[in-house]
Amino acid sequence: MPITPATATHRTSNGTADGILLELVDENGVTIGTAEKLAAHQPPGQLHRAFSVFLFDEGGRLLLQQRALGKYHSPGVWSNTCCGHPYPGEAPFAAASRRTFEELGVSPSLLAEAGTVRYNHPDPDSGLVEQEYNHLFVGLVQSPPRPDPEEVGETVFVTPAELAERHAKDTFSSWFMTVLDAARPAVRELTGPSAGW
């Protein structure tokens, strides 16, 4: 798939990959071009920029979302609060704030960078590949989520113990544990030792 110039039409995702461009990066996270979203996820996958958001309530519980059944990639699975891809040229922080509002109807507070993680996770159900350079963010949510049903099937706040129970019985995204583990130092700093993360 040819690399195209870093230009894109900015529009809200509806769970499909129609014409959306992703920012391709090298192993150091330096932009090298763009590719159409679905093409970037075809095996073996093209390394692209992504973000993952972890929002917590004031009791230190993590907000999880179940991805809507209409999603082209990993439909119906549970995952972190919000994840996605910046538009080419869009700052990851801005993309994380934008998509959290678009998907969940909430604006995160105290949103802070929590590092980056690079991974390669094939999705056995769809055959697509998550080959991502992922920017991590942690923050608080201080109003009830109002999910967009085209993006999110369900939401729940969980403690670490409740997450362990749910993770044992429900299907989670292929990248979930990788991004959570990478974000844990920042999560602990945000939520404090009593939250148990």
TORZA-418796 format. One line per 10 residues: number of its first residue (from 1); for each residue z, x, y of N, C-alpha, C, O, CB. Coordinates in Angstrom, 1 decimal. Glycine has a CB too. Example, Ala and Ser with C-alpha at 12.3 -4.5 7.8 and 13.67 -1.06 7.14 Angstrom:
BEGIN
1 = 7.8:13.2:-5.7:7.8:12.3:-4.5:7.8:13.2:-3.3:8.5:14.2:-3.3:9.0:11.3:-4.5; 7.1:12.8:-2.2:7.1:13.7:-1.1:7.9:12.9:0.0:8.0:13.4:1.1:5.7:14.1:-0.6
END
This chain:
BEGIN
1 = 0.0:0.9:-1.2:0.0:0.0:0.0:0.0:0.9:1.2:0.9:1.8:1.4:1.2:-1.0:0.0; -1.0:0.7:2.1:-1.0:1.6:3.3:0.2:1.3:4.2:0.7:0.2:4.3:-2.3:1.3:4.1; 0.6:2.4:4.9:1.6:2.3:5.9:0.9:1.9:7.2:-0.1:2.4:7.6:2.4:3.7:6.1; 1.5:0.9:7.9:1.0:0.4:9.1:1.8:0.8:10.3:2.9:1.2:10.1:0.9:-1.2:9.1; 1.3:0.7:11.5:2.1:1.1:12.7:3.3:0.2:12.8:3.4:-0.9:12.3:1.2:0.9:14.0; 4.3:0.7:13.5:5.6:0.0:13.6:5.5:-1.1:14.6:6.1:-1.0:15.7:6.7:1.0:14.0; 4.8:-2.2:14.2:4.8:-3.3:15.1:5.0:-4.5:14.2:4.6:-4.5:13.0:3.4:-3.5:15.8; 5.6:-5.6:14.7:5.9:-6.8:13.9:6.1:-8.0:14.8:6.6:-7.8:16.0:7.1:-6.6:13.0; 5.8:-9.1:14.3:6.1:-10.3:15.0:7.5:-10.7:14.7:7.9:-10.8:13.5:5.1:-11.5:14.7; 8.4:-10.9:15.6:9.8:-11.2:15.4:9.9:-12.7:15.2:9.6:-13.5:16.1:10.7:-10.7:16.5
11 = 10.5:-13.1:14.0:10.7:-14.5:13.8:11.8:-14.6:12.7:12.1:-13.7:12.0:9.4:-15.2:13.3; 12.3:-15.8:12.7:13.4:-16.1:11.7:12.8:-16.1:10.3:11.8:-16.7:10.1:14.1:-17.4:12.1; 13.5:-15.5:9.4:13.2:-15.6:8.0:13.5:-17.0:7.4:14.5:-17.6:7.9:13.9:-14.5:7.2; 12.7:-17.4:6.5:13.0:-18.7:5.8:13.2:-18.4:4.3:13.0:-19.3:3.5:11.9:-19.7:6.0; 13.6:-17.2:4.0:13.8:-16.8:2.6:12.5:-16.3:1.9:12.6:-15.9:0.8:14.3:-18.0:1.9; 11.4:-16.4:2.6:10.1:-15.9:2.0:9.8:-14.5:2.6:10.5:-14.0:3.5:8.9:-16.9:2.3; 8.8:-13.9:2.1:8.4:-12.6:2.6:7.1:-12.6:3.4:6.5:-11.6:3.6:8.3:-11.6:1.4; 6.7:-13.8:3.8:5.4:-14.0:4.4:5.2:-13.1:5.7:5.7:-13.4:6.7:5.1:-15.4:4.8; 4.4:-12.1:5.6:4.0:-11.3:6.7:5.0:-10.5:7.4:4.8:-9.9:8.5:3.3:-12.2:7.7; 6.3:-10.5:6.9:7.3:-9.8:7.6:7.2:-8.3:7.3:7.0:-7.9:6.1:8.7:-10.3:7.2
21 = 7.4:-7.4:8.3:7.3:-6.0:8.1:8.7:-5.4:8.1:9.5:-5.8:8.8:6.4:-5.4:9.2; 8.8:-4.4:7.2:10.0:-3.6:7.1:9.8:-2.2:7.6:8.6:-1.7:7.6:10.6:-3.6:5.6; 10.8:-1.5:8.0:10.7:-0.2:8.5:10.9:0.8:7.3:12.0:0.8:6.7:11.8:0.1:9.6; 9.9:1.6:7.0:10.0:2.6:5.9:10.7:3.8:6.5:10.5:4.2:7.7:8.6:2.9:5.3; 11.5:4.5:5.7:12.3:5.6:6.1:12.2:6.7:5.1:11.8:6.5:3.9:13.7:5.3:6.4; 12.5:8.0:5.5:12.6:9.1:4.5:14.1:9.1:4.0:14.9:8.3:4.4:12.2:10.4:5.1; 14.4:10.1:3.2:15.7:10.2:2.6:16.8:10.4:3.6:18.0:10.3:3.3:15.7:11.4:1.6; 16.4:10.8:4.9:17.4:11.0:5.9:17.5:9.8:6.9:18.2:9.9:7.9:17.1:12.3:6.7; 16.8:8.8:6.5:16.8:7.6:7.4:15.9:7.6:8.6:16.1:6.8:9.5:18.2:7.3:7.8; 15.0:8.6:8.6:14.1:8.7:9.7:12.9:7.8:9.5:12.3:7.8:8.4:13.6:10.2:9.9
31 = 12.5:7.0:10.5:11.4:6.1:10.3:10.1:6.8:10.1:9.7:7.8:10.8:11.2:5.2:11.6; 9.3:6.4:9.1:8.0:7.0:8.8:6.9:6.0:8.8:5.7:6.4:8.6:8.1:7.6:7.4; 7.2:4.7:9.0:6.1:3.7:9.1:6.7:2.3:8.8:7.9:2.1:8.8:5.0:4.0:8.1; 5.8:1.4:8.4:6.2:0.0:8.0:5.4:-0.4:6.8:4.4:0.2:6.4:5.9:-1.0:9.2; 5.9:-1.4:6.1:5.2:-2.0:5.0:5.6:-3.5:5.0:6.7:-3.9:5.4:5.6:-1.3:3.6; 4.7:-4.3:4.4:5.0:-5.7:4.3:6.2:-5.9:3.3:6.3:-5.1:2.3:3.8:-6.5:3.7; 7.0:-6.9:3.6:8.3:-7.0:2.9:8.2:-7.1:1.4:8.9:-6.3:0.6:9.0:-8.3:3.4; 7.3:-7.9:0.9:7.2:-8.1:-0.6:6.6:-6.8:-1.2:7.1:-6.4:-2.3:6.3:-9.3:-0.9; 5.7:-6.2:-0.5:5.1:-4.9:-1.1:6.1:-3.8:-1.2:6.1:-3.0:-2.1:3.9:-4.5:-0.2; 7.0:-3.8:-0.2:8.1:-2.7:-0.2:9.0:-2.9:-1.4:9.7:-1.9:-1.8:8.9:-2.8:1.1
41 = 9.1:-4.1:-1.9:10.1:-4.4:-3.0:9.4:-4.4:-4.4:10.0:-4.6:-5.4:10.7:-5.7:-2.8; 8.0:-4.2:-4.4:7.4:-4.1:-5.7:7.7:-2.8:-6.4:7.8:-1.8:-5.7:5.8:-4.3:-5.5; 7.8:-2.7:-7.7:8.1:-1.5:-8.4:7.1:-0.4:-8.0:5.9:-0.7:-8.0:8.2:-1.6:-9.9; 7.5:0.8:-7.8:8.8:1.4:-7.9:9.7:1.2:-6.7:10.8:1.7:-6.6:8.8:2.8:-8.3; 9.1:0.5:-5.7:9.9:0.2:-4.4:9.6:1.3:-3.4:9.4:2.5:-3.8:11.4:0.2:-4.7; 9.5:0.9:-2.1:9.4:1.9:-1.0:10.7:1.9:-0.3:11.3:0.9:0.0:8.2:1.5:-0.1; 11.2:3.1:0.0:12.4:3.3:0.7:12.4:2.7:2.1:11.5:3.1:2.9:12.9:4.8:0.7; 13.2:1.7:2.4:13.2:1.0:3.7:14.6:0.8:4.2:15.6:0.9:3.5:12.4:-0.3:3.5; 14.6:0.5:5.5:15.9:0.3:6.2:16.4:-1.1:5.9:15.7:-2.0:5.9:15.7:0.6:7.7; 17.8:-1.1:5.7:18.4:-2.4:5.4:19.8:-2.4:6.1:20.2:-1.3:6.6:18.5:-2.7:3.9
51 = 20.5:-3.5:6.1:21.9:-3.5:6.5:22.7:-4.5:5.6:22.1:-5.4:5.0:22.0:-4.0:8.0; 24.0:-4.2:5.6:24.9:-5.1:4.9:26.1:-5.3:5.7:26.7:-4.4:6.3:25.3:-4.5:3.5; 26.5:-6.6:5.9:27.7:-7.0:6.7:28.8:-7.5:5.8:28.6:-8.3:4.9:27.3:-8.0:7.7; 30.0:-7.1:6.1:31.2:-7.6:5.4:32.2:-8.1:6.5:32.7:-7.4:7.3:31.9:-6.4:4.6; 32.3:-9.5:6.5:33.2:-10.1:7.5:34.5:-10.6:6.8:34.4:-11.1:5.7:32.5:-11.2:8.3; 35.6:-10.5:7.5:36.9:-10.9:7.0:37.6:-11.9:7.9:37.4:-11.8:9.1:37.8:-9.7:6.7; 38.4:-12.8:7.3:39.2:-13.6:8.1:40.5:-12.9:8.5:40.7:-11.7:8.1:39.5:-15.0:7.4; 41.3:-13.5:9.3:42.5:-12.9:9.8:43.5:-12.5:8.7:44.4:-11.7:8.9:43.2:-13.7:10.9; 43.4:-13.2:7.6:44.2:-12.8:6.4:43.7:-11.7:5.5:44.3:-11.4:4.5:44.4:-14.1:5.6; 42.5:-11.1:5.9:41.9:-10.0:5.2:41.1:-10.5:4.0:40.8:-9.7:3.1:43.0:-9.2:4.7
61 = 40.7:-11.8:4.0:39.8:-12.2:2.9:38.4:-12.0:3.3:38.0:-12.2:4.4:40.1:-13.7:2.6; 37.6:-11.6:2.3:36.2:-11.3:2.5:35.3:-12.6:2.4:35.5:-13.4:1.5:35.7:-10.3:1.5; 34.4:-12.8:3.3:33.5:-13.9:3.3:32.3:-13.6:2.4:31.5:-12.6:2.7:33.0:-14.3:4.7; 32.1:-14.3:1.3:31.0:-14.1:0.4:30.0:-15.2:0.7:30.4:-16.3:1.1:31.4:-14.1:-1.1; 28.7:-15.0:0.4:27.7:-16.1:0.4:27.0:-16.1:-0.9:26.7:-15.1:-1.5:26.7:-15.9:1.6; 26.6:-17.3:-1.3:25.7:-17.5:-2.4:24.3:-17.7:-1.8:24.1:-18.6:-1.0:26.1:-18.7:-3.3; 23.4:-16.8:-2.2:22.0:-16.9:-1.7:21.4:-18.2:-2.1:21.5:-18.6:-3.2:21.2:-15.7:-2.1; 20.6:-18.8:-1.1:20.0:-20.1:-1.4:19.0:-20.0:-2.6:18.4:-18.9:-2.8:19.2:-20.5:-0.1; 18.8:-21.1:-3.3:18.0:-21.1:-4.4:16.5:-20.9:-4.1:15.7:-20.5:-4.9:18.1:-22.4:-5.2; 16.1:-21.1:-2.8:14.8:-21.0:-2.4:14.4:-19.6:-2.0:13.2:-19.3:-1.7:14.5:-21.9:-1.2
71 = 15.3:-18.6:-2.0:15.0:-17.2:-1.7:14.0:-16.6:-2.7:14.1:-16.9:-3.9:16.3:-16.4:-1.7; 13.1:-15.8:-2.2:12.1:-15.2:-3.1:12.7:-14.1:-3.9:12.2:-13.7:-5.0:10.9:-14.7:-2.3; 13.8:-13.5:-3.5:14.5:-12.4:-4.1:15.9:-12.7:-4.3:16.7:-13.1:-3.4:14.3:-11.1:-3.2; 16.4:-12.6:-5.6:17.8:-12.8:-6.0:18.3:-14.1:-5.5:19.4:-14.2:-4.9:18.6:-11.7:-5.4; 17.6:-15.2:-5.8:18.1:-16.6:-5.4:19.3:-16.9:-6.3:19.4:-16.6:-7.4:17.0:-17.6:-5.6; 20.2:-17.6:-5.6:21.4:-18.2:-6.3:22.5:-17.2:-6.7:23.5:-17.7:-7.3:20.9:-18.8:-7.5; 22.4:-16.0:-6.4:23.4:-15.0:-6.7:24.4:-14.9:-5.5:24.0:-15.2:-4.4:22.8:-13.6:-7.1; 25.6:-14.4:-5.8:26.6:-14.2:-4.8:26.4:-12.8:-4.3:25.9:-11.9:-4.9:28.0:-14.3:-5.4; 26.8:-12.6:-3.0:26.7:-11.3:-2.4:27.6:-11.2:-1.2:28.4:-12.1:-0.9:25.2:-11.0:-1.9; 27.5:-10.1:-0.5:28.4:-9.9:0.7:28.0:-10.9:1.8:27.1:-11.7:1.7:28.3:-8.4:1.2
81 = 28.8:-10.9:2.9:28.6:-11.9:3.9:27.2:-12.1:4.4:26.7:-13.2:4.5:29.5:-11.5:5.1; 26.5:-11.0:4.6:25.1:-11.0:5.1:24.4:-9.7:4.8:25.1:-8.7:4.9:25.0:-11.4:6.6; 23.2:-9.8:4.4:22.4:-8.5:4.3:20.9:-8.9:4.6:20.5:-10.0:4.5:22.5:-8.0:2.8; 20.2:-7.8:5.0:18.8:-8.0:5.4:18.2:-6.8:5.9:18.6:-5.7:5.5:18.7:-9.1:6.4; 17.1:-6.9:6.6:16.3:-5.8:7.1:16.1:-5.9:8.6:15.7:-7.0:9.1:15.0:-5.7:6.3; 16.3:-4.9:9.4:15.9:-4.9:10.8:14.4:-5.0:10.9:13.7:-4.5:10.0:16.4:-3.6:11.5; 14.0:-5.6:12.0:12.6:-5.6:12.3:12.2:-4.1:12.7:13.1:-3.4:13.1:12.2:-6.6:13.5; 11.0:-3.7:12.5:10.6:-2.4:12.9:11.0:-2.1:14.4:10.6:-2.9:15.3:9.1:-2.1:12.7; 11.8:-1.1:14.6:12.2:-0.7:16.0:13.5:-1.4:16.4:14.0:-1.1:17.5:11.1:-1.1:16.9; 14.0:-2.4:15.6:15.2:-3.1:16.0:16.4:-2.3:15.5:16.4:-1.8:14.3:15.3:-4.5:15.3
91 = 17.5:-2.1:16.3:18.7:-1.4:15.9:19.4:-2.1:14.8:19.5:-3.4:14.8:19.6:-1.2:17.1; 19.9:-1.4:13.7:20.5:-2.1:12.6:21.7:-3.0:13.1:21.9:-4.0:12.6:21.0:-1.1:11.7; 22.5:-2.5:14.1:23.6:-3.3:14.6:23.1:-4.6:15.2:23.7:-5.6:14.9:24.4:-2.5:15.7; 22.0:-4.6:15.9:21.5:-5.8:16.5:21.0:-6.7:15.4:21.2:-8.0:15.5:20.4:-5.5:17.5; 20.3:-6.2:14.4:19.8:-7.0:13.3:21.0:-7.6:12.5:20.9:-8.8:12.1:19.0:-6.1:12.3; 22.0:-6.9:12.3:23.2:-7.4:11.5:23.8:-8.6:12.3:24.2:-9.6:11.7:24.2:-6.3:11.3; 24.0:-8.4:13.6:24.5:-9.5:14.4:23.6:-10.7:14.4:24.0:-11.9:14.3:24.8:-9.1:15.8; 22.3:-10.5:14.6:21.3:-11.6:14.6:21.3:-12.3:13.3:21.4:-13.6:13.3:19.9:-11.0:14.9; 21.2:-11.6:12.2:21.0:-12.3:10.9:22.3:-13.0:10.5:22.3:-14.1:9.9:20.6:-11.4:9.8; 23.5:-12.5:10.9:24.7:-13.2:10.5:24.8:-14.5:11.2:25.2:-15.5:10.6:26.0:-12.3:11.0
101 = 24.3:-14.6:12.5:24.3:-15.8:13.2:23.2:-16.8:12.6:23.5:-17.9:12.4:24.0:-15.6:14.7; 22.0:-16.2:12.3:21.0:-17.0:11.8:21.3:-17.6:10.4:21.0:-18.8:10.2:19.7:-16.2:11.6; 22.0:-16.9:9.6:22.3:-17.3:8.2:23.5:-18.2:8.2:23.6:-19.2:7.5:22.4:-16.2:7.3; 24.6:-17.8:8.9:25.9:-18.4:8.8:26.4:-19.1:10.0:27.4:-19.8:9.9:26.9:-17.3:8.4; 25.7:-19.0:11.1:26.1:-19.8:12.3:27.4:-19.2:13.0:28.0:-20.0:13.7:26.3:-21.2:12.0; 27.7:-18.0:12.7:28.9:-17.3:13.3:28.5:-16.0:13.9:27.5:-15.3:13.5:30.0:-17.1:12.3; 29.2:-15.7:15.0:29.0:-14.4:15.7:30.2:-13.5:15.3:31.3:-13.9:15.6:28.8:-14.5:17.2; 29.9:-12.4:14.6:31.1:-11.5:14.2:31.8:-10.9:15.4:31.1:-10.6:16.4:30.6:-10.5:13.3; 33.1:-10.7:15.3:33.8:-10.0:16.3:34.3:-8.7:15.7:34.5:-8.6:14.5:35.0:-10.9:16.8; 34.5:-7.7:16.6:34.9:-6.4:16.2:34.0:-5.8:15.2:34.4:-5.0:14.3:36.4:-6.4:15.6
111 = 32.7:-6.1:15.3:31.8:-5.6:14.3:31.6:-4.1:14.5:31.4:-3.6:15.7:30.4:-6.3:14.4; 31.8:-3.3:13.5:31.8:-1.8:13.6:30.9:-1.2:12.5:30.9:-1.8:11.4:33.2:-1.3:13.6; 30.3:-0.1:12.8:29.6:0.6:11.8:30.5:1.2:10.7:31.6:1.6:11.0:28.8:1.8:12.4; 30.0:1.2:9.5:30.8:1.6:8.3:30.1:2.6:7.5:30.3:2.7:6.3:31.3:0.4:7.5; 29.1:3.3:8.1:28.4:4.3:7.3:27.1:3.8:6.8:26.6:2.7:7.1:29.2:4.9:6.2; 26.4:4.6:5.9:25.2:4.3:5.3:25.3:4.6:3.8:26.1:5.4:3.4:24.0:5.0:5.9; 24.5:3.9:3.0:24.4:4.3:1.6:22.9:4.1:1.2:22.2:3.2:1.6:25.3:3.3:0.7; 22.5:5.0:0.3:21.1:4.9:-0.2:21.1:4.6:-1.7:21.9:5.2:-2.4:20.3:6.3:0.1; 20.3:3.6:-2.1:20.4:3.2:-3.5:19.0:2.8:-4.0:18.1:2.5:-3.2:21.4:2.2:-3.8; 18.9:2.7:-5.3:17.7:2.2:-6.0:18.1:1.2:-7.1:18.6:1.7:-8.1:16.8:3.4:-6.6
121 = 18.0:-0.1:-6.8:18.5:-1.1:-7.7:17.4:-2.0:-8.1:17.0:-2.9:-7.3:19.7:-1.9:-7.1; 16.8:-1.9:-9.3:15.9:-2.9:-9.8:16.6:-4.2:-10.1:17.7:-4.2:-10.6:15.2:-2.4:-11.1; 15.9:-5.3:-9.8:16.5:-6.6:-10.1:15.8:-7.1:-11.4:14.6:-7.4:-11.4:16.3:-7.6:-8.9; 16.6:-7.2:-12.5:16.0:-7.6:-13.8:15.3:-9.0:-13.8:14.4:-9.2:-14.5:17.0:-7.5:-14.9; 15.9:-9.9:-13.0:15.3:-11.3:-13.1:14.0:-11.4:-12.3:13.1:-12.0:-12.9:16.3:-12.2:-12.4; 13.9:-10.8:-11.2:12.6:-10.9:-10.4:11.6:-9.8:-10.6:10.4:-10.0:-10.4:13.0:-11.0:-8.9; 12.1:-8.7:-11.2:11.2:-7.5:-11.3:11.1:-6.7:-10.0:10.4:-5.7:-10.0:9.9:-8.0:-11.8; 11.7:-7.2:-8.9:11.6:-6.5:-7.7:12.6:-5.3:-7.6:13.6:-5.3:-8.4:11.8:-7.4:-6.5; 12.4:-4.4:-6.7:13.3:-3.2:-6.6:13.8:-3.1:-5.2:13.1:-3.2:-4.2:12.5:-2.0:-7.0; 15.2:-2.9:-5.2:15.8:-2.6:-3.9:15.9:-1.1:-3.7:16.8:-0.5:-4.3:17.3:-3.3:-3.8
131 = 15.0:-0.6:-3.0:15.0:0.9:-2.7:15.4:1.0:-1.2:14.5:1.0:-0.3:13.6:1.6:-3.0; 16.7:1.2:-0.9:17.1:0.9:0.4:18.0:2.1:1.0:18.7:2.7:0.3:17.9:-0.3:0.5; 17.8:2.3:2.3:18.7:3.1:3.1:19.5:2.1:3.9:19.0:1.6:4.9:17.9:4.2:4.0; 20.7:1.8:3.5:21.4:0.6:4.0:22.5:1.0:5.0:23.4:1.9:4.7:22.1:-0.1:2.8; 22.5:0.4:6.2:23.5:0.6:7.2:24.6:-0.5:7.0:24.3:-1.7:6.9:22.9:0.5:8.7; 25.8:0.0:6.9:27.0:-0.9:6.6:27.8:-1.3:7.9:27.9:-0.4:8.8:27.9:-0.2:5.6; 28.2:-2.5:7.9:29.0:-3.0:9.0:30.2:-3.9:8.5:30.1:-4.6:7.6:28.1:-3.8:10.0; 31.3:-3.7:9.2:32.5:-4.5:8.9:33.0:-5.2:10.2:32.8:-4.7:11.3:33.6:-3.7:8.3; 33.6:-6.4:10.1:34.0:-7.1:11.2:34.8:-8.3:10.8:35.1:-8.5:9.7:32.9:-7.5:12.1; 35.2:-9.1:11.8:36.0:-10.3:11.6:35.1:-11.5:11.9:34.2:-11.5:12.7:37.2:-10.3:12.5
141 = 35.5:-12.6:11.2:34.9:-13.9:11.5:36.0:-14.8:12.0:37.0:-15.0:11.2:34.1:-14.5:10.3; 35.9:-15.5:13.1:37.0:-16.2:13.7:36.7:-17.7:13.9:37.4:-18.4:14.6:37.4:-15.6:15.0; 35.5:-18.1:13.3:35.2:-19.5:13.4:34.6:-19.9:12.0:34.1:-19.1:11.3:34.2:-19.8:14.5; 34.7:-21.2:11.7:34.2:-21.6:10.3:32.7:-21.4:10.2:31.9:-21.7:11.1:34.5:-23.1:10.1; 32.2:-20.8:9.1:30.8:-20.7:8.9:30.0:-22.0:8.9:30.5:-23.0:8.4:30.5:-20.0:7.5; 28.8:-22.0:9.4:27.9:-23.2:9.4:26.6:-22.7:8.9:25.6:-22.5:9.6:27.7:-23.8:10.9; 26.5:-22.5:7.5:25.4:-21.9:6.9:24.1:-22.7:7.1:24.1:-23.9:7.0:25.6:-21.7:5.4; 23.0:-21.9:7.2:21.6:-22.5:7.2:21.3:-22.7:5.7:21.3:-21.8:4.9:20.6:-21.6:7.9; 21.1:-24.0:5.2:20.9:-24.2:3.8:19.6:-23.6:3.2:19.5:-23.4:2.0:20.8:-25.7:3.6; 18.7:-23.2:4.1:17.5:-22.5:3.6:17.9:-21.0:3.3:17.1:-20.4:2.5:16.4:-22.5:4.6
151 = 19.0:-20.5:3.8:19.4:-19.1:3.6:20.6:-19.0:2.6:20.6:-18.1:1.8:19.7:-18.5:4.9; 21.5:-19.9:2.7:22.8:-19.8:2.1:23.1:-21.1:1.3:23.1:-22.2:1.9:23.9:-19.5:3.1; 23.5:-21.0:0.0:23.8:-22.1:-0.8:25.3:-22.5:-0.6:25.6:-23.7:-0.6:23.6:-21.8:-2.2; 26.2:-21.5:-0.5:27.6:-21.8:-0.5:28.3:-20.6:0.1:27.7:-19.5:0.1:28.2:-22.1:-1.9; 29.5:-20.8:0.7:30.3:-19.6:1.1:31.7:-19.8:0.6:32.2:-20.9:0.3:30.3:-19.6:2.7; 32.4:-18.7:0.5:33.8:-18.7:0.1:34.5:-17.4:0.6:33.9:-16.4:0.7:33.9:-18.8:-1.5; 35.8:-17.6:1.0:36.6:-16.4:1.4:37.4:-16.0:0.1:38.0:-16.9:-0.5:37.5:-16.7:2.6; 37.4:-14.7:-0.2:38.2:-14.2:-1.4:39.1:-13.0:-1.0:38.8:-12.2:-0.2:37.2:-13.8:-2.4; 40.2:-13.0:-1.8:41.0:-11.8:-1.8:40.4:-10.8:-2.8:39.5:-11.2:-3.5:42.5:-12.2:-2.2; 40.9:-9.6:-2.8:40.4:-8.6:-3.9:40.5:-9.2:-5.3:39.6:-9.0:-6.1:41.1:-7.3:-3.7
161 = 41.7:-9.8:-5.6:41.9:-10.4:-6.9:40.9:-11.5:-7.2:40.4:-11.6:-8.3:43.4:-10.8:-7.1; 40.7:-12.4:-6.3:39.8:-13.5:-6.4:38.4:-13.0:-6.6:37.6:-13.5:-7.4:39.9:-14.5:-5.3; 38.0:-11.9:-5.9:36.7:-11.3:-6.0:36.5:-10.8:-7.5:35.5:-11.0:-8.1:36.5:-10.2:-5.0; 37.5:-10.1:-8.0:37.4:-9.5:-9.3:37.2:-10.7:-10.4:36.4:-10.5:-11.3:38.7:-8.8:-9.7; 37.9:-11.8:-10.2:37.8:-12.9:-11.1:36.4:-13.5:-11.0:35.7:-13.7:-12.0:38.8:-14.0:-10.8; 35.9:-13.7:-9.8:34.6:-14.3:-9.6:33.5:-13.3:-10.1:32.5:-13.8:-10.6:34.4:-14.6:-8.1; 33.7:-12.0:-9.8:32.6:-11.0:-10.2:32.5:-11.0:-11.7:31.4:-10.7:-12.3:33.0:-9.6:-9.7; 33.6:-11.3:-12.5:33.6:-11.3:-13.9:32.8:-12.5:-14.5:32.3:-12.4:-15.6:35.0:-11.3:-14.5; 32.7:-13.6:-13.8:32.1:-14.8:-14.3:30.8:-15.2:-13.6:30.0:-15.9:-14.3:33.1:-15.9:-14.3; 30.6:-14.8:-12.4:29.5:-15.3:-11.6:28.5:-14.1:-11.5:28.8:-13.0:-11.7:29.8:-15.8:-10.3
171 = 27.2:-14.5:-11.2:26.2:-13.4:-11.0:26.2:-13.0:-9.6:26.1:-13.8:-8.7:24.8:-14.0:-11.4; 26.2:-11.7:-9.4:26.2:-11.1:-8.0:24.9:-10.3:-7.9:24.2:-10.0:-8.8:27.4:-10.2:-7.8; 24.6:-10.1:-6.6:23.4:-9.3:-6.3:23.5:-7.9:-6.9:24.6:-7.4:-7.1:23.2:-9.2:-4.8; 22.4:-7.3:-7.2:22.4:-6.0:-7.9:23.0:-4.9:-7.0:23.4:-3.9:-7.5:20.9:-5.6:-8.2; 22.9:-5.1:-5.7:23.4:-4.1:-4.7:24.9:-4.3:-4.3:25.4:-3.4:-3.6:22.5:-4.1:-3.5; 25.5:-5.4:-4.7:26.8:-5.8:-4.1:27.8:-4.7:-4.3:28.5:-4.3:-3.3:27.2:-7.1:-4.7; 28.1:-4.3:-5.5:29.2:-3.3:-5.7:28.9:-2.0:-5.0:29.8:-1.3:-4.6:29.4:-3.1:-7.2; 27.6:-1.6:-5.0:27.3:-0.3:-4.3:27.6:-0.4:-2.9:28.2:0.6:-2.3:25.8:0.0:-4.5; 27.3:-1.5:-2.2:27.5:-1.5:-0.7:29.0:-1.7:-0.5:29.5:-1.2:0.5:26.7:-2.6:-0.1; 29.7:-2.5:-1.3:31.1:-2.8:-1.1:31.9:-1.4:-1.3:32.7:-1.1:-0.4:31.7:-3.8:-2.1
181 = 31.6:-0.7:-2.3:32.3:0.5:-2.5:32.1:1.5:-1.4:33.0:2.2:-1.0:31.9:1.2:-3.9; 30.8:1.6:-0.9:30.5:2.5:0.2:31.2:2.1:1.5:31.6:2.9:2.3:29.0:2.5:0.4; 31.5:0.8:1.7:32.1:0.3:2.9:33.6:0.3:2.8:34.3:0.0:3.8:31.6:-1.1:3.2; 34.2:0.5:1.6:35.7:0.3:1.5:36.5:1.1:2.4:37.5:0.5:2.9:36.0:0.8:0.1; 36.2:2.4:2.8:37.1:3.0:3.8:37.2:2.3:5.1:38.3:2.1:5.7:36.6:4.4:4.0; 36.1:1.8:5.6:36.1:1.0:6.8:36.7:-0.4:6.6:37.4:-0.9:7.6:34.6:0.8:7.4; 36.5:-0.9:5.5:37.2:-2.2:5.2:38.7:-2.1:5.2:39.4:-2.9:5.8:36.7:-2.8:3.8; 39.2:-1.0:4.6:40.6:-0.8:4.6:41.2:-0.5:6.0:42.3:-1.0:6.3:41.0:0.4:3.7; 40.4:0.2:6.8:40.8:0.4:8.2:40.9:-0.9:9.0:41.8:-1.1:9.8:39.9:1.4:8.8; 39.9:-1.8:8.7:39.9:-3.0:9.5:41.0:-4.0:9.0:41.7:-4.6:9.8:38.5:-3.7:9.3
191 = 41.2:-4.1:7.7:42.0:-5.2:7.1:43.5:-4.7:6.9:44.4:-5.6:6.8:41.5:-5.7:5.8; 43.7:-3.4:6.9:45.1:-2.9:6.7:45.5:-2.9:5.2:44.8:-3.5:4.4:46.1:-3.8:7.4; 46.5:-2.1:4.9:46.9:-1.9:3.5:47.3:-3.2:2.8:47.2:-3.3:1.5:48.0:-0.9:3.4; 47.9:-4.1:3.5:48.4:-5.3:2.8:47.3:-6.2:2.2:47.6:-7.0:1.3:49.3:-6.1:3.8; 46.1:-6.1:2.7:45.0:-6.9:2.2:44.5:-6.5:0.8:44.0:-7.3:0.1:43.8:-6.8:3.2; 44.8:-5.2:0.5:44.5:-4.7:-0.9:43.1:-4.3:-1.2:42.8:-4.1:-2.4:44.8:-5.8:-1.8; 42.3:-4.0:-0.2:40.9:-3.6:-0.4:40.9:-2.1:-0.7:39.8:-1.5:-0.9:40.0:-3.9:0.7
END
